[in-house]
Amino acid sequence: MEAKTRLGFLSGIGALAALLVVVLVGGWTLVRGPVLFSSGPLSTKDTNHLHQGVTNHAQLRGKCGACHAAPWSGQTMADRCLACHDETAADITSGSNLHGRLMRTLSRRTCQGCHTEHHGATAPLTIKDSETFPHDLTPYSLQGHKRTAAGKAFACEDCHTKDLAQFDLMVCIACHRSIDAAFMTKHESDYGDVCLLCHDGKVSHGKDFNHNKLAFKLAGKHAKVACGKCHSNAASFSKNASVRDCVACHEKDDEHKGSFGNQCDQCHNVDGWGNAKFDHSIFPIAHGNHKKPSACTVCHPTDTKSYTCYGCHTHTLANTQREHRKLTPAKLAECVKCHKGGRGGD
């Protein structure tokens, strides 16, 4: 007999079995939804973000397409995530906040790298791993926080006691009080309790902080001044950042009461108020003896913007008028125009 030609894997029984499977799966899907293919329950954690009538993933039961894009759609699961989480999508577009900064470090968008699902109704949606999470992309680095006060490695819950998206500063304060209560009492008194105004987690303002890397170098008497003397509270760090003139801090110490102007460094230096010097090259006259010139007030009794040659030696008004009969009183007061350097007139 001549053998019948047919495909080895196709038979009447096989076709019937395949049809039966399709009918059973289709019927189950119609009655119970797509749970037959689900890898586990969705999270019931409320996001407080209402979108398309739902506030958590569990409410998407039977709507797999909300997260799982069809193969022919050209979309990825990340596209479907961002279609609902529009605030995150806006951050990524603008490059701001955590998700915006994260996307600048990734070659492609992927939400599943940090967020997982189908692990149960109460399972966390975010992978909490302080070792791998790029915490430096947040406003606070963990470079200075490797170990807790007890010497253990930090876990996310040590700081984020309620939710990963929230941080209570009292956690920070309580931990540091347990390390050194006396220091924290004074520190809070000096700078307040808004820690993040000064601290970024990189020990930027710790004991090894080098002020000389800034525009305002601390030398002379400034080198040993306590931080609180200039920065009386946390807000003053940013407030004083652009202040580099002496009078901003020392106006109350000015014994000249402003009469010599506010450019203190013309005469004084950071080694102290004593030994003040001024380059008198404009009018190089030396009064007194060579070791100790006369005080500035001999010629500048009111302020450095004016001077007088009267009242010293024979320089009385009467003697000056007698020697300069052809000059008006106004010109008599402008001695330096003729007596440059205090010498004879031109």
C-alpha positions as CSV (number, residue, x, y, z in Angstrom):
1,M,0.0,0.0,0.0
2,E,1.1,3.6,-0.6
3,A,1.9,5.5,2.6
4,K,-0.1,8.6,3.4
5,T,1.8,11.9,3.4
6,R,1.1,14.2,6.4
7,L,2.9,16.3,9.0
8,G,4.2,14.1,11.8
9,F,3.0,16.5,14.6
10,L,-0.5,17.1,13.3
11,S,-3.3,14.7,13.9
12,G,-6.9,14.7,14.5
13,I,-6.4,14.1,18.2
14,G,-3.8,16.8,18.5
15,A,-6.0,19.4,16.8
16,L,-8.9,18.4,19.1
17,A,-6.7,18.8,22.1
18,A,-5.5,22.3,21.0
19,L,-9.0,23.4,20.4
20,L,-10.1,22.2,23.8
21,V,-7.2,24.2,25.5
22,V,-8.2,27.3,23.6
23,V,-11.8,26.9,24.7
24,L,-10.9,26.3,28.3
25,V,-8.5,29.2,28.5
26,G,-11.0,31.5,26.8
27,G,-13.8,30.5,29.0
28,W,-11.7,30.9,32.2
29,T,-10.6,34.4,31.0
30,L,-14.2,35.4,30.3
31,V,-15.4,34.2,33.8
32,R,-12.4,34.9,36.0
33,G,-10.4,37.5,34.0
34,P,-6.7,37.0,33.1
35,V,-5.6,35.7,36.5
36,L,-4.7,32.4,34.9
37,F,-1.6,34.1,33.5
38,S,-0.9,36.4,36.5
39,S,2.4,35.8,38.3
40,G,0.9,37.0,41.6
41,P,-1.5,39.5,43.2
42,L,-1.0,43.2,42.6
43,S,-0.2,45.8,45.4
44,T,-3.1,47.4,47.3
45,K,-0.9,50.2,48.6
46,D,-2.7,53.5,47.9
47,T,-0.6,56.0,46.0
48,N,-2.9,59.0,46.7
49,H,-2.7,59.6,43.0
50,L,-6.0,59.1,41.2
51,H,-5.6,58.3,37.5
52,Q,-8.3,56.8,35.3
53,G,-10.4,56.0,38.4
54,V,-7.7,54.0,40.3
55,T,-5.3,54.8,43.1
56,N,-3.5,51.5,43.4
57,H,-2.4,48.7,41.1
58,A,-4.8,46.1,42.6
59,Q,-7.7,48.1,41.2
60,L,-6.3,47.4,37.7
61,R,-7.5,43.7,38.0
62,G,-8.4,42.4,34.6
63,K,-6.6,45.3,32.8
64,C,-3.2,43.8,32.0
65,G,-2.8,46.2,29.1
66,A,-2.5,49.1,31.5
67,C,1.0,47.9,32.3
68,H,1.8,45.2,29.7
69,A,2.0,46.7,26.2
70,A,1.1,44.5,23.3
71,P,4.1,43.2,21.3
72,W,2.9,45.0,18.2
73,S,2.2,48.3,19.9
74,G,5.8,49.5,19.8
75,Q,5.6,50.5,23.4
76,T,7.6,49.3,26.4
77,M,6.4,48.6,29.9
78,A,8.1,51.8,31.0
79,D,6.0,53.8,28.5
80,R,2.8,52.3,30.1
81,C,4.1,53.1,33.6
82,L,4.6,56.8,32.7
83,A,1.3,57.0,31.0
84,C,-0.2,56.8,34.5
85,H,2.6,58.3,36.6
86,D,2.5,61.6,34.9
87,E,4.4,63.5,37.7
88,T,7.3,61.1,37.2
89,A,7.1,61.5,33.5
90,A,7.2,65.3,33.9
91,D,10.4,65.0,36.1
92,I,12.0,62.8,33.4
93,T,11.2,65.3,30.7
94,S,12.5,68.2,32.7
95,G,15.5,66.3,34.1
96,S,14.5,67.4,37.6
97,N,14.1,65.7,41.0
98,L,15.3,62.1,41.5
99,H,13.7,60.4,38.5
100,G,15.0,63.1,36.2
101,R,18.5,62.8,37.5
102,L,18.3,59.0,37.3
103,M,17.4,59.0,33.7
104,R,20.5,61.0,32.8
105,T,22.6,58.1,34.1
106,L,20.7,55.3,32.3
107,S,21.0,54.3,28.6
108,R,17.3,53.4,28.5
109,R,14.2,53.9,30.5
110,T,13.3,51.1,32.8
111,C,11.0,51.3,35.8
112,Q,11.4,47.6,36.7
113,G,15.0,48.2,37.8
114,C,13.7,49.7,41.1
115,H,10.0,48.9,41.1
116,T,8.5,45.4,41.0
117,E,5.0,43.9,41.1
118,H,3.0,40.7,41.6
119,H,4.7,39.9,44.9
120,G,1.5,40.2,47.0
121,A,-1.1,42.8,48.1
122,T,1.1,44.2,50.8
123,A,4.5,43.7,49.2
124,P,6.7,46.9,48.7
125,L,6.8,48.3,45.2
126,T,10.3,49.7,45.5
127,I,13.4,47.6,45.9
128,K,15.1,48.9,49.0
129,D,18.8,48.3,48.8
130,S,21.0,51.1,50.2
131,E,24.1,49.4,48.7
132,T,23.0,49.7,45.1
133,F,20.5,52.6,45.1
134,P,22.2,55.7,43.7
135,H,21.5,57.9,46.7
136,D,24.1,60.5,45.6
137,L,21.6,61.5,42.9
138,T,19.2,62.7,45.7
139,P,20.0,66.0,47.5
140,Y,21.6,64.0,50.3
141,S,24.5,61.6,49.8
142,L,25.3,58.6,52.0
143,Q,29.1,59.1,51.7
144,G,29.2,60.2,55.3
145,H,26.7,57.6,56.6
146,K,28.1,54.2,56.2
147,R,27.3,52.9,59.7
148,T,24.7,53.6,62.3
149,A,25.5,54.8,65.8
150,A,25.4,51.1,66.8
151,G,28.1,50.3,64.1
152,K,25.7,48.5,61.7
153,A,25.3,49.2,58.0
154,F,22.5,51.6,57.3
155,A,19.2,50.2,56.0
156,C,16.7,52.4,54.2
157,E,14.2,52.1,57.1
158,D,16.8,53.6,59.6
159,C,16.1,57.0,58.1
160,H,12.9,56.6,56.1
161,T,10.8,55.2,59.0
162,K,7.4,55.7,57.3
163,D,7.9,55.8,53.6
164,L,10.8,55.9,51.2
165,A,9.6,59.2,49.7
166,Q,9.5,60.9,53.1
167,F,12.2,61.8,55.6
168,D,11.6,63.2,59.1
169,L,14.5,65.4,60.3
170,M,13.8,64.3,63.9
171,V,15.2,60.9,62.9
172,C,18.5,62.7,62.0
173,I,18.5,64.7,65.2
174,A,17.6,61.8,67.5
175,C,20.4,59.7,66.1
176,H,23.0,62.4,66.5
177,R,21.8,63.2,70.0
178,S,22.4,59.6,70.9
179,I,26.0,59.9,69.7
180,D,26.8,63.2,71.4
181,A,24.0,64.9,73.3
182,A,26.1,67.9,74.6
183,F,27.4,68.7,71.1
184,M,23.9,68.5,69.6
185,T,22.4,70.8,72.2
186,K,24.9,73.5,71.4
187,H,24.7,72.8,67.7
188,E,20.9,73.2,67.6
189,S,21.2,76.3,69.7
190,D,23.7,77.8,67.3
191,Y,22.2,76.8,64.0
192,G,18.7,75.4,64.5
193,D,17.4,72.0,63.6
194,V,17.0,72.3,59.8
195,C,20.0,70.0,59.2
196,L,19.7,69.9,55.4
197,L,20.4,73.6,55.0
198,C,24.1,72.9,55.7
199,H,24.6,69.2,55.5
200,D,24.6,67.2,52.2
201,G,25.8,63.9,53.6
202,K,29.4,64.4,52.3
203,V,30.7,65.8,55.6
204,S,31.0,69.1,53.7
205,H,30.8,71.1,57.0
206,G,32.5,68.7,59.3
207,K,35.7,69.0,61.3
208,D,37.8,68.6,58.1
209,F,36.0,71.4,56.3
210,N,38.6,73.6,54.6
211,H,37.3,77.2,54.5
212,N,40.3,78.3,52.4
213,K,38.9,76.5,49.4
214,L,36.3,79.2,49.3
215,A,36.7,82.8,48.1
216,F,37.0,84.1,51.6
217,K,40.2,82.7,53.1
218,L,40.6,82.4,56.9
219,A,44.0,83.7,57.9
220,G,45.4,85.6,60.8
221,K,42.9,86.2,63.6
222,H,40.1,84.7,61.4
223,A,41.7,81.3,61.3
224,K,40.7,80.3,64.9
225,V,37.3,82.0,65.0
226,A,34.5,79.6,65.8
227,C,32.0,79.1,62.9
228,G,29.2,80.4,65.0
229,K,30.8,83.8,65.4
230,C,30.2,84.5,61.7
231,H,27.4,82.1,61.0
232,S,25.0,82.6,63.8
233,N,22.4,80.3,62.4
234,A,21.9,77.8,59.5
235,A,20.4,80.4,57.2
236,S,23.5,82.6,57.6
237,F,25.7,80.1,55.7
238,S,24.0,81.1,52.5
239,K,23.4,84.7,53.6
240,N,27.1,85.3,54.4
241,A,28.4,83.4,51.3
242,S,28.8,86.6,49.3
243,V,29.9,88.9,52.2
244,R,33.6,89.5,52.1
245,D,34.0,93.1,53.2
246,C,35.2,93.8,56.8
247,V,32.5,96.3,57.7
248,A,29.8,93.6,57.3
249,C,31.0,92.0,60.5
250,H,33.1,94.6,62.2
251,E,31.0,97.8,61.9
252,K,30.1,97.6,65.5
253,D,33.9,97.5,66.4
254,D,34.8,100.5,64.3
255,E,36.2,103.1,66.8
256,H,36.3,105.6,64.0
257,K,32.5,105.5,63.8
258,G,32.6,105.4,60.0
259,S,34.7,108.6,59.7
260,F,37.4,106.8,57.8
261,G,35.1,105.0,55.5
262,N,34.3,101.3,55.4
263,Q,37.4,99.9,53.6
264,C,39.0,98.7,56.8
265,D,41.6,96.7,54.9
266,Q,43.2,99.9,53.6
267,C,44.9,100.3,57.0
268,H,44.2,97.0,58.9
269,N,45.0,93.4,58.1
270,V,43.8,90.0,59.4
271,D,46.5,89.8,62.0
272,G,44.6,92.2,64.2
273,W,43.4,95.7,64.6
274,G,46.8,96.8,65.9
275,N,49.8,97.7,63.7
276,A,47.5,99.4,61.2
277,K,49.4,100.7,58.2
278,F,48.5,102.9,55.3
279,D,50.5,103.6,52.1
280,H,50.6,107.3,52.2
281,S,52.2,107.6,48.7
282,I,49.8,110.2,47.6
283,F,51.0,112.5,50.3
284,P,54.2,111.0,51.7
285,I,54.7,113.2,54.7
286,A,56.0,111.7,57.9
287,H,55.1,113.5,61.2
288,G,56.3,112.6,64.6
289,N,59.4,110.5,64.7
290,H,60.6,107.7,62.5
291,K,59.6,105.0,64.9
292,K,56.1,106.1,65.6
293,P,54.4,108.4,63.1
294,S,51.6,110.6,64.4
295,A,48.1,109.4,64.6
296,C,45.9,109.8,61.6
297,T,43.7,112.2,63.5
298,V,46.5,114.8,63.6
299,C,45.8,115.7,59.9
300,H,42.4,114.0,59.6
301,P,40.5,115.1,62.7
302,T,37.1,114.3,61.2
303,D,37.5,111.8,58.4
304,T,40.0,110.7,55.7
305,K,38.1,112.5,53.0
306,S,39.4,115.8,54.4
307,Y,42.6,117.1,56.0
308,T,44.0,120.1,57.7
309,C,47.6,121.5,58.1
310,Y,46.6,123.9,60.9
311,G,47.3,123.3,64.5
312,C,50.7,121.7,64.1
313,H,54.0,123.6,64.8
314,T,53.7,127.1,63.3
315,H,50.9,126.2,61.0
316,T,48.3,128.5,62.5
317,L,45.7,130.2,60.4
318,A,47.3,133.6,61.1
319,N,50.8,132.5,60.1
320,T,49.5,130.8,57.0
321,Q,47.6,133.9,55.9
322,R,50.6,136.1,56.5
323,E,52.8,133.9,54.3
324,H,50.2,133.6,51.6
325,R,48.7,137.1,51.3
326,K,47.7,136.6,47.6
327,L,45.6,133.5,48.2
328,T,42.0,133.3,49.1
329,P,40.9,131.5,52.3
330,A,39.5,128.6,50.2
331,K,42.9,128.1,48.5
332,L,44.7,128.3,51.8
333,A,42.9,125.1,52.8
334,E,44.3,123.2,49.7
335,C,47.9,123.0,50.9
336,V,48.8,119.8,49.0
337,K,48.2,121.4,45.6
338,C,51.4,123.5,46.2
339,H,53.2,121.6,49.0
340,K,53.4,118.1,47.6
341,G,54.9,115.8,50.1
342,G,54.9,118.5,52.7
343,R,57.8,120.4,51.2
344,G,58.2,123.9,49.9
345,G,55.6,125.2,47.4
346,D,55.9,125.1,43.7
